[in-house]
């Protein structure tokens, strides 16, 4: 019985491990997004599908937006915890509906800020970890005359057939091995 409890505890601990991190990028103007896996920054205005195709593979669709008027899509919600739309700095949280992952395989969140003096980054694209549903964001500026927060968008690509990650497969194999070992020792 103790062995079964030990194996169960090990498996639970392994399932709780997350590799998501807060990723910051940009120069002059910087921004960060929590629970992302990579970031691309540029000076080029609002993101378009072609910008995402150039930075990441796939054909991307804009599936949710948040702006000063708050026109959220059904899959995406953004809240402010400090600052305001059109200001700098600003920060808050983002949420992706779990239903998003039933439809799309990959997600990118883009952030755009006003042109300001146009000598620094004004657009960021973050790849979000698969099945991630929430995180934090911040727009930080160290450039005089930089524009304020304009919008955040959620982009999706891929079909609904998701392939298990290697870590998930390893956990399944380890769990089956543990069950077999526990049965043999019982």
N, C-alpha and C positions, 0 to 999 in steps of 0.2 A: 504494500500500500504506500509506503514511504517513497519507493521508487517512482510510482505513478504520479504522486504529488510533485516530486522533484522534476520529472520530465515535463509535466504540465506547467510548472513555474518557469522552466527554461523556455518553452515554446511561447508562453505569454510574453515574456521579456523580449524575445526576438521579434515578435509581432509589433511591439510598441516602439521599436526603433524607427526614426524618421531621418531622411537625409536632406530635407528641405532647409534652406538657409535664406537669410536676408541678403539680397544682391544689390549693390549700388554701382552706378556707373555714370559717366559723363565727365566733362571738364568745363570749368567756368560755372555752369549750372549742373547740379547733380540731383539724382533721384534714386530712391531705393524701393524695392518691393520684397516683402517677406514671403517665404515659401515659394521661391522661384529657383530655377536651375541655371539660367544664363540671362545676360542682358546685352542689347545692342543699342547704341546711342548715335544720334545723327542730328544735323541741322537741316531740316527739310519740311517743316510744317506738319500737319496732321498725317497720321499713318493711313496708308491705303493698302489694299490687298497685295499690290505689286511690291511694296516695301517689305512685307512679311515674307513673300515668296523669295525675295533677294536675300533675306537674313536667315530664313528657315525653309525647310522643304515643305511642299504641299500647296494646295490652293485654299486660301483663307477666306472666311466669311465673317463679317462684322455681326456679332449676335447679341451685343448689348453695349449701351453707351451711358455714361454719366457726364453731365455738363452742368453749367450754372443753373440751367432750367430743370435738371434732374430727370431727363428722359431715359429712364432705365429700361433695358430689355428684360425679357422674362428670365434669363439665365444669370444676370449680373446685377450686383448692388454695391454701391460705394457709400461710405459714411465719412464725415469729417470729424476728427477729434480735436484739431487745432487749425487755426487759419480759416480761410474761406476761399470759395471759388474766385478766381481773378487775383489772388494774393500770393505772396511768397514770404516765408515758408508756409507750407500746409501739410497736414498729415491726417491719416485715418485708417480705416479698414476696408477690405474688399471681400466680397462673398460671391462664389459661383454656386449656383444651384446644383445639387447632386445629379439632377436629371440631365445636365449638360454632358456628363461623361457617358450617358447612355446613347448620346447622339454623335459626339465627337471624340476622336482619339487624342488630340493635342489641343493645347490652349496657349494663347499669348495675350498678355494684357499690355496695352499701349497707353502711354501718358504723353500729353502734349501741353506745353506752356506757351503763353503769348510771346510774340517776337522780341519784345524788349529792344535791346540794341543789336540783336541778330548776330552777335559775334561768338556765340557759344551754343551748345547743345539745346535743342528745344523739343526733342522727341526721344522717347525711350521705348524699347520693346523687350518685354520679359517673357521668356518661356516658363510656363507654370508646370510644376511637377504633375504627372498624371494622377488623377483622382483627388487632387488637392481642392478643397472647397473654400478656404478662407486664409487670410493673411493680412499683413499691414502694408502701408505704402507711405512714402514721404517725398515731398518735393523740397529740396534744400538748395539754396542758391548762395553763391559767394561772388556773384557778378553784379556790379552796380548797374542799375537800369534794366535788370532782367525782367521779363514779363511774368505775369502771374499764372496760376494753375488754370488751364482751359478745360481739359477733358480727359477721361479715361475710357478705354474701349476694351471689350472682350472679343477675341477672335477665336474661331474654331476651325479645325480641318480634320479630315479623315472620316471614315465610316463608323458604324456602331460596333463592328466586330473588333473587340480588343484582345490583344495577345497578352497573356500573363507575363509579368516581368520576371527575369531570372531569379530574383530574390524570393518571389512568391512560389515559384516552382521548387526552389531549394527548401523553403519552409514546409511545403507539402511533403516532399520526400523525407525530410527529417522527422516530421510528425508521424508518417507511416512507419518509419524505422523505429521510432520510439514506442509506438503502439505494439509493433511486433515484438520488440524487446521486452516490454512490460508483460505481454501475454506469455512469452516464453518463461519469464522469471516467476510468474504467478503460480 
